[in-house]
Amino acid sequence: MSEGLDEPRLGLGAEAEEESREPVLEAEEVPSQDEAEPDVEPEVEPDEGLPAEEDELPRLRTPEHAAGELQIPEGYGLIEGEPSGGRRSVGVVVARFNGELTGELLKRALDELERAGVGREAVTVVSVPGAFELPLAAMALAKTRRYSCIVALGAVVRGDTPHFDYVASEAASGLQLAGLETGVPVAFGVLTCDSEEQARERLDKGGEAVLTALEMADVFAQLRAAAGPA
């Protein structure tokens, strides 16, 4: 009986070996499918995406620093300024009121001027008591005709009285008037916020005002060049 029992065991073993060979053959076919996978190769896709990202980087570094995108149809003349400081002289008027804020605005503005290539010898800083006096100083600087543009820096924080509304409104309209009357670009870098916390979150406006002033100075220079001698 032991021999009879051994035979089926051998038979089962042979069948098991045959069955085990079938999946082995199927496993051998799997590499052949893998050999066709190089046509897909999803790992290559990230490498192909890198140049697209690199192509987008210059768009972030365009001369336009303000948010937004403007599409101008082809065939039209276009004058567009660049915030470059080459051969530019800049006047900066800054209010001493809320000096802990305006001092930081001034620091970031001066840093941006340096990055733009404006030398220290080409920058004049005028300190005034408060934001209400900024238009007077901006007008005086612009009328000297020594400066390509003016940057006005101040911080007005809302209080319990209507004082905030009057000062913020007069500072804005006065600085605009200074630019309109003199033809010298005046950039508005005055913070008008409800709280000191809001103002501190917007201290980069000092650097942004510099870029705006330099861009507008370039626009004005191109306009004068296009107009030719008077």
Backbone torsions as a table, in degrees:
resi	resn	phi	psi	omega
1	MET	NA	-29.2	178.6
2	SER	-65.1	-35.3	178.3
3	GLU	-68.8	-37.9	178.1
4	GLY	-64.6	-32.8	179.4
5	LEU	-75.1	-30.5	-178.0
6	ASP	-70.1	-34.1	-176.1
7	GLU	-63.9	-48.7	177.7
8	PRO	-60.9	-33.1	178.4
9	ARG	-62.4	-41.1	178.9
10	LEU	-65.7	-39.3	179.6
11	GLY	-63.6	-41.9	178.5
12	LEU	-63.9	-37.8	179.5
13	GLY	-65.9	-37.8	-180.0
14	ALA	-67.0	-41.4	178.5
15	GLU	-64.5	-38.5	179.7
16	ALA	-63.8	-37.9	179.0
17	GLU	-66.2	-39.5	179.3
18	GLU	-65.8	-41.3	178.8
19	GLU	-66.0	-35.9	-179.2
20	SER	-69.8	-24.7	179.8
21	ARG	-74.2	-33.7	-178.5
22	GLU	-60.1	-48.6	176.8
23	PRO	-65.1	-27.6	177.7
24	VAL	-64.6	-40.3	178.4
25	LEU	-65.0	-38.2	178.0
26	GLU	-65.8	-37.6	178.5
27	ALA	-65.8	-31.4	178.6
28	GLU	-70.6	-25.7	178.2
29	GLU	-76.7	-22.5	-179.6
30	VAL	-62.2	-44.7	176.7
31	PRO	-57.7	-32.0	178.9
32	SER	-65.2	-31.8	174.7
33	GLN	-72.3	-36.9	178.7
34	ASP	-64.6	-31.7	179.3
35	GLU	-65.4	-23.9	177.6
36	ALA	-83.9	-13.7	-177.6
37	GLU	-66.9	-24.7	177.0
38	PRO	-55.3	-20.4	175.8
39	ASP	-66.6	-25.5	-179.4
40	VAL	-92.1	-62.6	177.1
41	GLU	40.1	71.6	-179.2
42	PRO	-63.1	-18.8	-178.8
43	GLU	-67.9	-19.0	-178.4
44	VAL	-77.2	-22.1	-175.6
45	GLU	-59.9	-42.6	177.3
46	PRO	-59.6	-35.0	179.2
47	ASP	-66.6	-36.0	178.7
48	GLU	-70.3	-24.7	-179.3
49	GLY	-78.0	-20.2	-176.8
50	LEU	-62.3	-45.4	179.6
51	PRO	-61.8	-33.2	178.5
52	ALA	-63.9	-40.4	178.2
53	GLU	-67.3	-38.1	178.9
54	GLU	-66.7	-32.3	177.8
55	ASP	-68.7	-26.6	-178.7
56	GLU	-80.4	-22.3	-178.0
57	LEU	-60.0	-44.2	178.6
58	PRO	-61.3	-28.5	179.0
59	ARG	-66.4	-31.2	177.5
60	LEU	-73.8	-18.3	-177.7
61	ARG	-105.0	19.1	-179.2
62	THR	-67.1	161.9	179.7
63	PRO	-59.6	-23.6	-178.6
64	GLU	-78.1	112.3	-179.2
65	HIS	-96.2	-17.7	-179.5
66	ALA	-76.2	147.9	179.8
67	ALA	-67.8	149.8	178.9
68	GLY	114.6	160.0	-178.7
69	GLU	-132.3	133.5	-177.8
70	LEU	-122.5	120.1	179.3
71	GLN	-102.2	119.7	179.9
72	ILE	-110.4	124.0	-178.9
73	PRO	-58.8	152.6	179.2
74	GLU	-68.9	152.6	177.7
75	GLY	99.6	-9.5	179.7
76	TYR	-100.6	147.7	174.4
77	GLY	-69.5	142.7	-177.4
78	LEU	-135.5	129.1	171.7
79	ILE	-116.6	120.3	-177.1
80	GLU	-137.1	125.3	-177.1
81	GLY	-82.3	157.1	174.5
82	GLU	-119.7	138.2	-179.6
83	PRO	-77.0	62.4	-178.8
84	SER	-104.8	139.9	-177.0
85	GLY	-96.7	4.3	-179.9
86	GLY	-60.2	127.0	178.5
87	ARG	58.9	28.0	177.8
88	ARG	-108.3	140.1	170.7
89	SER	-112.6	136.0	-170.6
90	VAL	-128.3	133.2	172.3
91	GLY	-103.1	134.3	-179.5
92	VAL	-121.0	121.4	175.3
93	VAL	-109.2	130.1	-175.1
94	VAL	-135.0	138.1	-179.9
95	ALA	-86.7	140.3	177.7
96	ARG	-81.9	-24.2	179.3
97	PHE	-63.3	137.0	-170.4
98	ASN	58.4	46.9	-174.2
99	GLY	-58.9	-28.1	178.5
100	GLU	-66.1	-24.7	176.7
101	LEU	-91.5	-47.0	-177.5
102	THR	-67.4	-30.0	176.5
103	GLY	-63.2	-38.5	177.8
104	GLU	-72.5	-36.7	174.5
105	LEU	-59.0	-44.5	179.7
106	LEU	-62.9	-43.9	180.0
107	LYS	-58.5	-45.6	-178.0
108	ARG	-71.4	-31.9	176.3
109	ALA	-66.4	-44.7	179.8
110	LEU	-66.1	-36.6	176.5
111	ASP	-62.9	-40.7	-179.5
112	GLU	-69.1	-36.6	176.4
113	LEU	-62.0	-41.4	179.2
114	GLU	-65.2	-41.7	178.3
115	ARG	-64.8	-31.7	-179.5
116	ALA	-79.1	-6.0	177.2
117	GLY	94.6	14.8	177.3
118	VAL	-89.0	120.2	-179.3
119	GLY	-72.1	155.8	-179.7
120	ARG	-61.2	-32.9	-179.0
121	GLU	-69.1	-15.3	-179.8
122	ALA	-97.9	6.8	-177.7
123	VAL	-117.9	132.1	174.8
124	THR	-120.5	126.8	179.7
125	VAL	-106.4	128.6	178.4
126	VAL	-117.5	122.4	179.1
127	SER	-97.5	132.8	179.3
128	VAL	-127.9	163.1	-175.6
129	PRO	-59.5	-48.8	-175.8
130	GLY	-150.4	-176.0	-177.8
131	ALA	-65.5	-29.7	-179.1
132	PHE	-63.4	-29.2	-178.2
133	GLU	-88.2	-6.4	-178.4
134	LEU	-59.1	-44.4	-179.8
135	PRO	-61.5	-35.9	179.2
136	LEU	-62.9	-45.9	-180.0
137	ALA	-67.9	-39.7	179.2
138	ALA	-63.5	-41.4	178.8
139	MET	-63.4	-43.2	-179.3
140	ALA	-63.3	-42.4	179.0
141	LEU	-65.7	-43.8	-177.5
142	ALA	-64.2	-35.0	-177.6
143	LYS	-71.3	-17.4	176.6
144	THR	-70.7	-18.6	-178.8
145	ARG	62.1	21.0	-179.9
146	ARG	-96.9	-8.6	-171.7
147	TYR	-121.9	138.4	178.5
148	SER	-72.7	-30.1	-179.5
149	CYS	-161.2	164.9	-179.7
150	ILE	-125.2	139.1	175.5
151	VAL	-116.4	122.8	-180.0
152	ALA	-106.8	126.7	-176.0
153	LEU	-124.7	132.2	178.2
154	GLY	-165.9	172.4	179.1
155	ALA	-144.0	118.6	178.1
156	VAL	-118.4	118.6	-177.9
157	VAL	-110.0	133.0	-176.9
158	ARG	-62.7	136.7	177.3
159	GLY	-118.1	-153.4	-177.1
160	ASP	-91.5	-2.9	-178.2
161	THR	-121.2	167.9	178.6
162	PRO	-71.5	2.8	-178.5
163	HIS	-52.9	-39.7	-178.6
164	PHE	-57.0	-46.4	-175.7
165	ASP	-63.4	-42.1	-179.2
166	TYR	-65.9	-46.7	-176.6
167	VAL	-66.5	-45.7	-178.5
168	ALA	-63.4	-42.2	-178.6
169	SER	-66.7	-45.1	-178.2
170	GLU	-69.2	-34.6	177.8
171	ALA	-64.6	-44.1	-178.4
172	ALA	-66.3	-49.6	-178.0
173	SER	-68.6	-35.4	179.7
174	GLY	-67.3	-40.4	179.2
175	LEU	-68.9	-36.6	175.6
176	GLN	-65.2	-40.2	179.2
177	LEU	-63.6	-37.7	178.9
178	ALA	-60.4	-40.9	178.4
179	GLY	-70.8	-40.0	-178.8
180	LEU	-66.5	-40.2	-176.2
181	GLU	-77.3	-29.4	-175.5
182	THR	-102.1	-18.3	-175.9
183	GLY	76.0	11.6	177.0
184	VAL	-104.5	126.1	-179.2
185	PRO	-60.0	131.7	177.5
186	VAL	-121.1	116.8	-178.3
187	ALA	-90.8	137.7	-176.9
188	PHE	-92.7	101.7	177.5
189	GLY	-114.0	39.7	-178.2
190	VAL	-101.2	122.1	177.1
191	LEU	-79.8	130.2	175.4
192	THR	-125.7	94.6	-169.4
193	CYS	-125.2	161.9	179.0
194	ASP	-81.6	-19.8	-177.9
195	SER	-151.6	164.7	177.6
196	GLU	-66.7	-32.4	178.7
197	GLU	-62.7	-42.9	177.0
198	GLN	-61.6	-40.5	-179.5
199	ALA	-63.7	-41.9	-179.0
200	ARG	-65.7	-28.4	177.9
201	GLU	-74.5	-11.3	-174.8
202	ARG	-118.7	22.2	-177.8
203	LEU	-67.8	-18.4	176.2
204	ASP	-67.6	-10.1	177.9
205	LYS	-61.8	-22.0	175.8
206	GLY	-62.3	-46.7	177.3
207	GLY	-69.2	-37.2	179.7
208	GLU	-65.5	-36.9	178.1
209	ALA	-63.4	-36.0	176.9
210	VAL	-63.0	-46.2	-179.9
211	LEU	-62.5	-39.7	177.7
212	THR	-63.0	-44.9	-179.1
213	ALA	-62.7	-45.1	-179.2
214	LEU	-66.4	-38.3	178.6
215	GLU	-64.2	-45.0	-180.0
216	MET	-67.4	-34.3	176.2
217	ALA	-62.4	-37.8	178.2
218	ASP	-69.1	-39.0	176.8
219	VAL	-60.6	-46.3	179.9
220	PHE	-62.3	-39.5	179.4
221	ALA	-64.5	-40.6	178.5
222	GLN	-66.1	-38.5	178.2
223	LEU	-63.8	-42.0	178.6
224	ARG	-65.5	-39.6	179.1
225	ALA	-66.2	-37.5	179.9
226	ALA	-69.6	-33.4	-179.6
227	ALA	-72.6	-27.3	-179.4
228	GLY	77.2	-175.7	-179.5
229	PRO	-64.8	138.0	-178.3
230	ALA	-68.2	NA	NA
